[in-house]
Amino acid sequence: MVGFVGEQIEVWGYTELETTFGEKGQLKTITVKYLVVNARSTYNLLLGGPTLNRIGVVISTSHLKVKYP
């Protein structure tokens, strides 16, 4: 696997976790398969397209916003 700046990244494996999205009255819990890597990053995690589709995300790159019902 290759990182953001082109370096090789060590993959430690996968894990599947129940993950809850939303706030108070609008919660949705799904099982998400996470790829665990050894990488320096300012992000805790990156969500891929399949997960974003399952929770119904609408992305506006021009507004730098992500909304989901």
C-alpha positions in Angstrom: 0.0 0.0 0.0 1.2 3.5 -0.8 0.7 6.5 1.6 -0.3 10.1 0.8 3.3 11.2 0.0 4.3 8.1 -1.9 5.9 6.1 0.9 5.1 2.4 1.4 2.8 1.7 4.3 2.7 -1.5 6.4 -0.8 -3.1 6.5 -1.5 -4.7 9.9 -4.8 -6.3 8.9 -8.6 -5.8 8.9 -11.1 -5.5 11.6 -14.9 -5.2 11.5 -16.6 -3.0 14.0 -20.1 -1.9 14.7 -20.0 1.9 14.0 -22.7 4.4 14.9 -23.2 7.6 12.8 -25.4 10.5 13.7 -26.6 12.4 16.8 -29.3 11.7 19.4 -32.6 10.9 17.5 -31.0 10.2 14.2 -28.6 7.3 14.7 -27.6 4.6 12.3 -25.4 1.7 13.2 -23.7 -0.5 10.6 -20.8 -2.9 10.5 -17.8 -1.3 8.9 -14.7 -3.2 7.7 -11.6 -1.1 8.7 -8.1 -1.6 7.1 -5.5 -1.1 9.9 -2.2 0.4 8.8 0.9 1.8 10.3 1.0 5.4 9.0 1.6 8.9 10.2 -1.5 10.9 9.5 -3.6 13.8 10.8 -6.7 11.6 10.3 -7.9 8.9 12.7 -9.7 7.1 9.8 -10.8 7.5 6.2 -14.2 6.3 5.2 -14.5 4.7 1.7 -17.2 4.9 -0.9 -19.1 1.8 0.1 -19.5 2.9 3.7 -20.5 6.4 2.7 -23.1 5.0 0.3 -24.5 2.7 3.0 -25.2 5.7 5.3 -26.6 7.8 2.5 -23.9 10.5 2.4 -24.2 13.5 0.1 -20.8 15.2 -0.5 -20.3 18.8 -1.7 -16.6 19.3 -2.5 -17.2 22.9 -3.5 -18.7 23.6 0.0 -16.3 21.2 1.8 -19.3 19.6 3.5 -20.6 16.1 4.1 -24.3 15.6 5.0 -26.2 12.5 5.8 -29.8 11.9 6.8 
